[in-house]
Amino acid sequence: MIRQLFATIKLHEVIYIASLMLIAIGMPLWPLLMSIGQIALILNWIIEGNFKEKLNKIKRNSILLLIPGIYLMHIIGLAWTTNFSYALNDLQIKLPLLLLPIFMISSINIQLIQLKNILLVFILSVTVSSFYSFYLYQTLDINFYFNLREISPIISHIRLSLMCCLAAFACFFLINRDKLFSNRNIGLVILSIWLLVFIGILGARITYVAIPIILTIFLIHYLVKQKKLIISALFGLIMLIAPVSFYHFIPSVNFRVNEVVDELNRYKAGANPNGQSILQRFEYWKVGAGLVKENYVYGVGTGDVDDAYQQYYETKGTLLIPKFRHRAHNQYLTILITFGIFGGIYFLVAYLLPAIRSDKLSAFMFVVYFIISSISMLTEDTLETQAGATFFAFYYLLFLKFKED
């Protein structure tokens, strides 16, 4: 009887979209809400039933099973790990890579109005999180340039900057092209500008790379499609001026860019890497390359990456003092260290092939997400936190499940 009632009013569909909204809200604002959204998603899926139909949906979209295959690869990696405590914790963190694809693939396709509502609540929650961080930035006694992590106590400031970047471009996606100067559109433009400015305040360098790339692709795409020469030229001028202004007028952006150049020069001169973000990453990558060379076939196993790093530091020697001896800060390198060359190849295939087969590399929101995600994995272990793993799987599936016009 309960199932009949649910089916009559399409309550399961409502709960499904509401669960996705909870996940989108929780990512930047409240991790507990993100977990509640995933639990609601699972329970709704089970209560709804129709498992035969869901199995058929999974079969029709079998290429997307490559994503949960990344999680299964971590389970297989238990066979040659020695640190099971670390490995089991790692599997718990990465559960979204298994659960979100399975339940989203076998559920309804996302319609335009539903996608817009999900993105809207995501934008608003990111904005609230940015306001709170800006409040801390104004009130806490912190060093402007070096302790910006303190203004993002909810999630990593780098993770927040990635979400701000995605939300800023989602604002452009939500703009109503038939009513360009409506209050709603003006509000979206203001929000996007604020989020871009706040990214500059956060000082996360990877977004400084992602934003110009996205703007350039957007510009080329728009100029190719837009037939009116004057509008195209005006739009192109705005898109070219925007990133230059972004870098020139925001002090922290300018400082961070100069800081990168300075650190690169000092690295060439053999400077001490301790306490220097860029120089430390060079050390992490150098050690990571050494570990890949020593374990290139199968890797070190799911739970042994951190142990392998610490052992390498001790046996091979490093200029880094113990408190700065961290892991790769590069997701691609971490996968290679963990699973070897075969695991690295599988990860890239699982990441790229569904997008290629689904013809999504020309869809605006997917391209925005894909660039942000791909660049973040160059300088961060994106999948090593629950928020990062959820961001990776959730938006990958959300934008793939939606057929953009």
C-alpha positions as CSV (number, residue, x, y, z in Angstrom):
1,M,0.0,0.0,0.0
2,I,2.8,2.4,0.9
3,R,4.5,1.6,-2.4
4,Q,1.3,2.3,-4.3
5,L,1.0,5.6,-2.6
6,F,4.6,6.5,-3.4
7,A,4.1,5.5,-7.0
8,T,0.9,7.5,-7.4
9,I,2.4,10.8,-6.4
10,K,5.9,10.0,-7.7
11,L,7.2,10.5,-4.2
12,H,10.3,8.4,-4.9
13,E,11.3,10.8,-7.7
14,V,10.8,13.7,-5.4
15,I,12.9,12.1,-2.6
16,Y,15.6,11.2,-5.2
17,I,15.9,14.8,-6.3
18,A,15.7,16.0,-2.7
19,S,18.5,13.6,-1.8
20,L,20.7,14.9,-4.6
21,M,20.0,18.5,-3.3
22,L,21.0,17.5,0.2
23,I,24.3,16.1,-1.1
24,A,24.9,19.3,-3.2
25,I,24.1,21.5,-0.1
26,G,26.2,19.5,2.3
27,M,29.4,19.4,0.3
28,P,30.4,23.0,0.9
29,L,28.3,23.7,4.0
30,W,27.8,20.7,6.3
31,P,29.4,17.3,5.7
32,L,26.8,15.6,7.9
33,L,24.1,16.8,5.5
34,M,26.1,15.3,2.6
35,S,26.1,11.9,4.4
36,I,22.4,12.2,5.2
37,G,21.7,12.9,1.5
38,Q,23.5,9.7,0.5
39,I,21.8,7.6,3.1
40,A,18.4,9.0,2.0
41,L,19.4,8.2,-1.6
42,I,20.1,4.6,-0.7
43,L,17.0,4.0,1.4
44,N,14.7,5.5,-1.2
45,W,16.3,3.3,-3.9
46,I,15.7,0.2,-1.8
47,I,12.1,1.0,-0.7
48,E,11.2,2.0,-4.3
49,G,11.9,-1.5,-5.6
50,N,11.6,-2.1,-9.3
51,F,15.0,-3.8,-9.2
52,K,14.6,-5.5,-12.6
53,E,14.0,-2.2,-14.3
54,K,17.0,-0.7,-12.4
55,L,19.2,-3.6,-13.5
56,N,18.2,-2.9,-17.1
57,K,19.1,0.7,-16.7
58,I,22.5,-0.3,-15.4
59,K,23.0,-2.7,-18.4
60,R,22.0,0.1,-20.8
61,N,24.6,2.4,-19.1
62,S,27.2,-0.2,-18.4
63,I,30.1,2.0,-19.5
64,L,29.4,4.1,-16.4
65,L,30.3,1.1,-14.2
66,L,33.9,1.9,-14.9
67,I,33.6,4.6,-12.1
68,P,32.6,2.1,-9.3
69,G,35.4,-0.1,-10.8
70,I,37.8,2.4,-9.3
71,Y,36.5,1.5,-5.9
72,L,36.7,-2.2,-6.7
73,M,40.3,-1.7,-7.6
74,H,40.9,-0.5,-4.1
75,I,39.3,-3.6,-2.7
76,I,41.6,-5.8,-4.9
77,G,44.5,-3.8,-3.7
78,L,43.9,-5.2,-0.2
79,A,45.5,-8.5,-1.5
80,W,49.0,-7.0,-1.3
81,T,48.7,-4.3,1.4
82,T,50.1,-4.6,4.9
83,N,48.5,-1.7,6.6
84,F,44.9,-2.9,6.8
85,S,43.8,-0.2,9.3
86,Y,44.7,2.5,6.8
87,A,43.3,0.6,3.9
88,L,39.9,0.0,5.6
89,N,39.7,3.7,6.5
90,D,40.5,4.6,2.9
91,L,37.7,2.3,1.6
92,Q,35.3,4.0,3.9
93,I,36.3,7.5,2.6
94,K,35.9,6.4,-1.0
95,L,32.5,4.7,-0.6
96,P,30.9,7.5,-2.7
97,L,32.9,6.2,-5.7
98,L,30.9,2.9,-5.4
99,L,27.5,4.0,-4.1
100,L,26.7,7.1,-6.0
101,P,27.3,5.7,-9.5
102,I,25.3,2.5,-8.8
103,F,22.2,4.4,-7.4
104,M,22.4,7.3,-9.9
105,I,22.8,5.1,-12.9
106,S,19.8,3.0,-12.1
107,S,17.6,6.0,-11.2
108,I,15.6,8.5,-13.4
109,N,17.4,10.7,-15.9
110,I,17.9,14.3,-14.7
111,Q,15.7,16.8,-16.5
112,L,16.6,20.4,-17.1
113,I,14.4,21.9,-14.4
114,Q,15.8,19.3,-11.9
115,L,19.4,20.0,-12.8
116,K,18.8,23.8,-12.5
117,N,17.2,23.3,-9.0
118,I,20.2,21.2,-7.9
119,L,22.7,23.7,-9.2
120,L,20.8,26.6,-7.6
121,V,20.8,25.1,-4.1
122,F,24.5,24.2,-4.6
123,I,25.3,27.8,-5.6
124,L,23.4,29.2,-2.6
125,S,25.1,26.8,-0.2
126,V,28.6,27.6,-1.6
127,T,27.7,31.3,-1.3
128,V,26.7,30.9,2.3
129,S,29.9,29.0,3.0
130,S,31.9,31.8,1.3
131,F,30.2,34.5,3.4
132,Y,31.0,32.6,6.6
133,S,34.7,32.2,5.5
134,F,34.8,35.9,4.5
135,Y,33.4,36.8,8.0
136,L,36.2,34.7,9.6
137,Y,38.7,36.4,7.3
138,Q,37.6,39.8,8.5
139,T,37.4,38.9,12.2
140,L,40.2,36.4,12.9
141,D,43.7,37.5,13.6
142,I,45.4,35.7,10.8
143,N,48.3,36.3,8.4
144,F,46.6,37.3,5.2
145,Y,48.8,35.3,2.9
146,F,49.9,32.3,4.9
147,N,47.1,31.1,7.1
148,L,44.1,31.3,4.8
149,R,43.3,27.6,5.7
150,E,41.9,29.0,8.9
151,I,39.0,30.8,7.2
152,S,37.6,27.6,5.8
153,P,37.0,25.4,8.9
154,I,34.2,23.3,7.4
155,I,36.1,21.8,4.4
156,S,39.5,22.3,2.9
157,H,40.0,25.8,1.5
158,I,41.2,24.2,-1.7
159,R,38.1,22.0,-2.0
160,L,36.0,25.1,-1.3
161,S,37.7,27.0,-4.0
162,L,36.9,24.2,-6.5
163,M,33.3,24.4,-5.5
164,C,33.3,28.2,-5.8
165,C,34.7,27.8,-9.3
166,L,32.0,25.3,-10.4
167,A,29.3,27.4,-8.8
168,A,30.5,30.6,-10.5
169,F,30.2,29.0,-13.9
170,A,26.9,27.3,-12.9
171,C,25.5,30.8,-12.5
172,F,26.2,31.5,-16.2
173,F,24.5,28.2,-17.1
174,L,21.4,29.2,-15.2
175,I,21.0,32.6,-16.8
176,N,17.8,33.0,-18.8
177,R,18.9,34.0,-22.3
178,D,15.4,35.3,-23.1
179,K,15.3,37.8,-20.3
180,L,18.9,38.9,-20.1
181,F,18.3,41.9,-17.7
182,S,15.9,40.2,-15.4
183,N,16.4,40.5,-11.6
184,R,17.2,36.8,-11.5
185,N,19.9,37.1,-14.1
186,I,21.4,40.1,-12.5
187,G,21.5,38.3,-9.2
188,L,23.3,35.3,-10.8
189,V,25.9,37.6,-12.4
190,I,26.5,39.3,-9.0
191,L,26.9,35.9,-7.3
192,S,29.3,34.7,-10.0
193,I,31.4,37.8,-9.6
194,W,31.5,37.4,-5.8
195,L,32.5,33.8,-6.1
196,L,35.3,34.6,-8.5
197,V,36.5,37.4,-6.2
198,F,36.3,35.0,-3.2
199,I,38.4,32.4,-5.0
200,G,41.1,35.1,-5.2
201,I,40.9,35.7,-1.5
202,L,41.2,31.9,-0.8
203,G,44.4,31.8,-2.7
204,A,44.1,28.3,-4.1
205,R,46.4,28.3,-7.1
206,I,44.7,25.5,-9.0
207,T,41.6,27.6,-9.7
208,Y,43.9,30.3,-11.1
209,V,44.7,27.8,-13.8
210,A,41.2,26.3,-14.3
211,I,39.4,29.7,-14.7
212,P,41.3,31.0,-17.7
213,I,41.1,27.5,-19.4
214,I,37.4,27.4,-18.9
215,L,36.9,31.0,-20.1
216,T,39.0,30.3,-23.2
217,I,37.0,27.2,-24.1
218,F,33.7,29.0,-23.4
219,L,34.9,31.9,-25.6
220,I,35.8,29.7,-28.6
221,H,32.6,27.7,-28.3
222,Y,30.5,30.9,-28.2
223,L,32.3,32.6,-31.1
224,V,31.8,29.5,-33.2
225,K,28.1,29.3,-32.5
226,Q,27.3,33.0,-32.4
227,K,26.5,34.3,-35.9
228,K,26.2,38.0,-34.9
229,L,29.6,39.5,-35.4
230,I,29.2,42.6,-33.1
231,I,27.8,40.5,-30.2
232,S,30.5,37.9,-30.7
233,A,33.3,40.6,-30.7
234,L,31.8,42.3,-27.5
235,F,31.4,38.9,-25.7
236,G,35.0,37.9,-26.8
237,L,36.4,41.2,-25.4
238,I,34.7,40.7,-22.1
239,M,35.9,37.1,-21.8
240,L,39.5,38.2,-22.6
241,I,39.5,41.2,-20.2
242,A,37.9,39.2,-17.3
243,P,40.8,36.9,-16.4
244,V,43.4,39.8,-16.8
245,S,41.3,42.0,-14.4
246,F,40.9,39.1,-12.1
247,Y,44.6,38.7,-11.7
248,H,45.5,42.4,-11.7
249,F,43.0,43.8,-9.2
250,I,42.9,41.0,-6.5
251,P,45.9,41.4,-4.2
252,S,46.0,37.8,-3.1
253,V,45.9,36.4,-6.7
254,N,48.8,38.7,-7.7
255,F,50.7,37.7,-4.6
256,R,50.2,34.0,-5.2
257,V,51.3,34.2,-8.9
258,N,54.4,36.1,-7.8
259,E,55.0,33.5,-5.1
260,V,54.9,30.7,-7.6
261,V,57.4,32.4,-9.8
262,D,59.7,33.2,-6.8
263,E,59.5,29.6,-5.5
264,L,60.4,28.2,-9.0
265,N,63.4,30.4,-9.1
266,R,64.5,29.4,-5.7
267,Y,64.0,25.7,-6.5
268,K,66.3,26.1,-9.5
269,A,68.9,27.6,-7.1
270,G,68.6,24.6,-4.7
271,A,66.6,26.4,-2.0
272,N,65.3,24.6,1.2
273,P,61.8,23.3,0.4
274,N,60.5,23.3,4.0
275,G,57.4,25.5,4.4
276,Q,57.3,26.3,0.7
277,S,54.1,24.9,-0.8
278,I,55.4,24.6,-4.4
279,L,58.9,23.3,-3.5
280,Q,57.4,20.7,-1.2
281,R,55.2,19.4,-3.9
282,F,58.3,19.0,-6.1
283,E,59.8,16.9,-3.4
284,Y,56.6,14.8,-3.0
285,W,56.4,14.2,-6.8
286,K,60.1,13.3,-6.9
287,V,59.6,10.7,-4.1
288,G,56.4,9.5,-5.8
289,A,58.2,9.0,-9.1
290,G,60.8,6.9,-7.2
291,L,58.1,4.8,-5.6
292,V,56.4,4.2,-9.0
293,K,59.8,3.1,-10.4
294,E,60.2,0.6,-7.6
295,N,56.6,-0.6,-7.7
296,Y,55.6,-0.1,-11.3
297,V,53.7,-3.4,-11.8
298,Y,51.2,-3.7,-9.0
299,G,52.0,-0.7,-6.8
300,V,52.3,-0.8,-3.0
301,G,48.6,-1.8,-2.2
302,T,45.6,0.1,-1.0
303,G,46.8,0.9,2.6
304,D,50.6,1.3,2.1
305,V,51.0,4.6,0.3
306,D,51.7,6.7,3.4
307,D,54.0,4.0,4.9
308,A,55.9,3.8,1.6
309,Y,56.4,7.5,1.5
310,Q,57.7,7.6,5.1
311,Q,60.0,4.7,4.5
312,Y,61.4,6.3,1.3
313,Y,62.1,9.6,3.2
314,E,64.0,7.6,5.8
315,T,66.0,5.4,3.5
316,K,66.7,7.7,0.6
317,G,67.0,10.9,2.5
318,T,65.2,14.2,2.1
319,L,65.6,17.9,2.9
320,L,62.0,17.9,4.3
321,I,61.7,17.8,8.1
322,P,59.2,15.3,9.5
323,K,56.2,17.5,9.8
324,F,56.4,18.3,6.0
325,R,56.9,14.7,4.9
326,H,53.5,14.2,3.2
327,R,52.1,12.1,0.3
328,A,52.0,12.9,-3.4
329,H,49.5,15.8,-3.6
330,N,48.8,14.4,-7.1
331,Q,45.9,12.0,-7.5
332,Y,47.3,10.5,-10.7
333,L,50.6,9.8,-9.1
334,T,48.9,8.4,-6.0
335,I,47.0,5.9,-8.2
336,L,50.2,4.8,-9.9
337,I,52.0,4.4,-6.5
338,T,49.0,2.4,-5.1
339,F,48.2,0.1,-8.1
340,G,51.1,0.4,-10.5
341,I,50.9,1.1,-14.3
342,F,47.9,-1.2,-14.9
343,G,45.9,0.6,-12.2
344,G,46.9,4.0,-13.6
345,I,45.8,3.0,-17.0
346,Y,42.4,1.7,-15.7
347,F,41.9,5.0,-13.7
348,L,42.4,7.1,-16.8
349,V,40.1,4.8,-18.9
350,A,37.4,4.9,-16.3
351,Y,37.7,8.7,-16.1
352,L,37.8,9.4,-19.8
353,L,35.9,6.7,-21.7
354,P,32.4,7.3,-20.2
355,A,32.7,11.0,-21.1
356,I,33.8,10.2,-24.6
357,R,31.2,7.5,-25.2
358,S,28.4,9.7,-23.8
359,D,29.5,12.6,-26.1
360,K,29.8,15.0,-23.1
361,L,33.0,16.7,-24.0
362,S,31.0,19.4,-25.8
363,A,28.5,19.9,-23.0
364,F,29.2,23.1,-21.1
365,M,28.6,22.1,-17.5
366,F,30.4,18.8,-17.9
367,V,33.4,20.5,-19.5
368,V,33.5,23.0,-16.7
369,Y,33.4,20.2,-14.1
370,F,35.9,18.0,-16.0
371,I,38.5,20.8,-16.3
372,I,38.2,21.7,-12.6
373,S,38.4,18.0,-11.5
374,S,41.3,17.1,-13.9
375,I,43.4,20.1,-12.8
376,S,42.7,19.6,-9.1
377,M,44.0,16.1,-9.3
378,L,47.4,17.4,-10.6
379,T,48.1,19.2,-7.4
380,E,45.9,17.5,-4.8
381,D,44.9,14.0,-3.7
382,T,41.3,14.8,-4.5
383,L,39.9,11.3,-3.8
384,E,41.5,11.0,-0.4
385,T,38.8,12.8,1.4
386,Q,35.0,12.0,1.5
387,A,34.2,15.5,0.3
388,G,36.6,15.1,-2.6
389,A,35.4,11.6,-3.6
390,T,31.8,12.8,-3.4
391,F,32.5,15.9,-5.5
392,F,34.3,13.7,-8.1
393,A,31.6,11.0,-8.4
394,F,28.5,13.2,-7.8
395,Y,29.0,15.8,-10.5
396,Y,30.5,13.4,-12.9
397,L,27.3,11.3,-12.8
398,L,25.0,14.3,-12.5
399,F,26.2,16.0,-15.7
400,L,26.5,12.7,-17.6
401,K,22.9,11.8,-16.7
402,F,21.7,15.0,-18.1
403,K,21.4,15.6,-21.8
404,E,22.2,19.2,-22.4
405,D,20.8,21.2,-25.4
